[in-house]
Amino acid sequence: MAERPVRKTRKLIELQVRSAESVGPHLIRIVAGGDGYRHFTDNGYTDAYVKVLFPLPEVAYPEPFDMETIRAELPREDWPRTRTYTVRANNPRTGELTIDFVHHGDEGLAGPWAARAKPGDTLRLIGPGGAYAPDPEADWHLFIGDESAYPAISASLERLPAAAKAIALLEVGTAAEAPTGTLPATHPDLDLATTWITRDAGPTLLDALRALDFPTGRVHAFVHGEAGVVKEIRRHLVDDRGVDRTHISFSGYWRKGRDEDGFQADKAAEKAAERDTEQPA
Ligand SMILES: Cc1cc2nc3c(=O)[nH]c(=O)nc-3n(C[C@H](O)[C@H](O)[C@H](O)COP(=O)(O)OP(=O)(O)OC[C@H]3O[C@@H](n4cnc5c(N)ncnc54)[C@H](O)[C@@H]3O)c2cc1C
């Protein structure tokens, strides 16, 4: 399912970090709130996501910080960089959003920012967008993803009705890292089978999926994570398992060896190339 764009005209949401804590291997949970929260509107999707803004340190931005002014007055290369993150939880009672950032090393903007974040830091974002929530009519649910997809998978598991059937294939670095605290405590009647797949050894996510006995009935699948892995898994589901494309939510959340700017540029170029080949001669 294609990712729906966040409308560019949406109001900038400026929040302050309330807490930053480690909630699993390489996962940093940021809770942020403040006056800007009033501009956040929940869209009801369990994969709701926002674009987090990272201003460039060498650029002097207008005060107050405003994206429309920035777009109108500054050259594109000076606009803040953006990184996409799932809203793990929205708490209207406290006026706070929770976002879980993968800290995948020293490279990048968002991961290292989260690793350094402390209460009082500013978090600017635009959104939300989103496209998926578990289909209550499905007979069972399949969740496949790496750490970047845990937040959306966790939010989706929390949304499943009692006695729903779900299978989760989740990737993790090593067996020792297989998290315990990251997934939510779900409804006790939820029939959930979780398999942790380690990147350092053993079967891959695709191997595990190939070996999986599918329960009977219609599946609703959610497959998100590294783009190359997602593509292979989707192909297997559609071509080998005969799953209807419309019953799969899939999206590359990141691409190995590319930062988000490069990955977005690749996607735009791939779409343009597809359009060109579709044009009648
Ligand atoms: C709709 C959507 C929702 C997302 N939700 C989340 C979320 O809730 N939590 C989350 O952590 N991520 C999420 N992501 C993925 C996140 O946007 C990317 O991982 C992003 O590239 C991280 O930015 P960065 O500045 O840390 O690294 P970048 O500067 O973009 O990349 C630097 C380097 O790190 C590599 N890299 C990027 N991400 C990862 C990773 N996860 N593991 C290993 N290497 C990586 C890149 O390939 C590149 O080589 C989501 C993406 C989308 C599209």
The ligand as a MOL file (V3000), in Angstrom:
LIG
                    3D

  0  0  0     0  0            999 V3000
M  V30 BEGIN CTAB
M  V30 COUNTS 53 58 0 0 0
M  V30 BEGIN ATOM
M  V30 1 C 6.1660 5.7500 7.4850 0
M  V30 2 C 7.4930 5.4890 8.2210 0
M  V30 3 C 7.4940 5.2610 9.5880 0
M  V30 4 C 8.6970 5.0120 10.2630 0
M  V30 5 N 8.6680 4.8100 11.6220 0
M  V30 6 C 9.8250 4.6350 12.2940 0
M  V30 7 C 9.8290 4.4920 13.7260 0
M  V30 8 O 8.7910 4.5820 14.3900 0
M  V30 9 N 11.0210 4.3080 14.3410 0
M  V30 10 C 12.2020 4.2370 13.6270 0
M  V30 11 O 13.2600 4.0860 14.2470 0
M  V30 12 N 12.2290 4.3770 12.2950 0
M  V30 13 C 11.0790 4.5870 11.6120 0
M  V30 14 N 11.1040 4.7580 10.2610 0
M  V30 15 C 12.3900 4.6460 9.5630 0
M  V30 16 C 13.2240 5.9390 9.6590 0
M  V30 17 O 12.5310 7.0020 9.0350 0
M  V30 18 C 14.5570 5.7030 8.9300 0
M  V30 19 O 15.2410 4.6520 9.5620 0
M  V30 20 C 15.4280 6.9320 8.8510 0
M  V30 21 O 16.3280 6.7440 7.7750 0
M  V30 22 C 16.2180 7.2120 10.1250 0
M  V30 23 O 16.8810 8.4580 9.9980 0
M  V30 24 P 18.3600 8.7080 10.5550 0
M  V30 25 O 18.5970 10.1710 10.4470 0
M  V30 26 O 18.5350 8.0640 11.8830 0
M  V30 27 O 19.3030 7.9340 9.5100 0
M  V30 28 P 19.6130 8.3830 8.0030 0
M  V30 29 O 20.4150 9.6370 7.9720 0
M  V30 30 O 18.3460 8.4030 7.2190 0
M  V30 31 O 20.5260 7.1700 7.4960 0
M  V30 32 C 21.8990 7.0460 7.8700 0
M  V30 33 C 22.3600 5.5940 7.6030 0
M  V30 34 O 21.7020 4.7030 8.5110 0
M  V30 35 C 21.0320 3.6670 7.8170 0
M  V30 36 N 19.7460 3.4000 8.5420 0
M  V30 37 C 18.6210 4.1690 8.5480 0
M  V30 38 N 17.6780 3.6090 9.3220 0
M  V30 39 C 18.2130 2.4640 9.8020 0
M  V30 40 C 17.7120 1.4360 10.6690 0
M  V30 41 N 16.4680 1.4820 11.1950 0
M  V30 42 N 18.5580 0.4090 10.9600 0
M  V30 43 C 19.8040 0.3360 10.4340 0
M  V30 44 N 20.3260 1.2810 9.6140 0
M  V30 45 C 19.5400 2.3200 9.3030 0
M  V30 46 C 20.7910 4.2360 6.4100 0
M  V30 47 O 20.6670 3.1970 5.4480 0
M  V30 48 C 22.0320 5.0860 6.1920 0
M  V30 49 O 23.1090 4.2930 5.7530 0
M  V30 50 C 9.9230 5.0000 9.5480 0
M  V30 51 C 9.9190 5.2630 8.1630 0
M  V30 52 C 8.7250 5.5020 7.5060 0
M  V30 53 C 8.7400 5.7810 6.0080 0
M  V30 END ATOM
M  V30 BEGIN BOND
M  V30 1 1 1 2
M  V30 2 1 2 3
M  V30 3 2 2 52
M  V30 4 2 3 4
M  V30 5 1 4 5
M  V30 6 1 4 50
M  V30 7 2 5 6
M  V30 8 1 6 7
M  V30 9 1 6 13
M  V30 10 2 7 8
M  V30 11 1 7 9
M  V30 12 1 9 10
M  V30 13 2 10 11
M  V30 14 1 10 12
M  V30 15 2 12 13
M  V30 16 1 13 14
M  V30 17 1 14 15
M  V30 18 1 14 50
M  V30 19 1 15 16
M  V30 20 1 16 17
M  V30 21 1 16 18
M  V30 22 1 18 19
M  V30 23 1 18 20
M  V30 24 1 20 21
M  V30 25 1 20 22
M  V30 26 1 22 23
M  V30 27 1 23 24
M  V30 28 2 24 25
M  V30 29 1 24 26
M  V30 30 1 24 27
M  V30 31 1 27 28
M  V30 32 2 28 29
M  V30 33 1 28 30
M  V30 34 1 28 31
M  V30 35 1 31 32
M  V30 36 1 32 33
M  V30 37 1 33 34
M  V30 38 1 33 48
M  V30 39 1 34 35
M  V30 40 1 35 36
M  V30 41 1 35 46
M  V30 42 1 36 37
M  V30 43 1 36 45
M  V30 44 2 37 38
M  V30 45 1 38 39
M  V30 46 1 39 40
M  V30 47 2 39 45
M  V30 48 1 40 41
M  V30 49 2 40 42
M  V30 50 1 42 43
M  V30 51 2 43 44
M  V30 52 1 44 45
M  V30 53 1 46 47
M  V30 54 1 46 48
M  V30 55 1 48 49
M  V30 56 2 50 51
M  V30 57 1 51 52
M  V30 58 1 52 53
M  V30 END BOND
M  V30 END CTAB
M  END
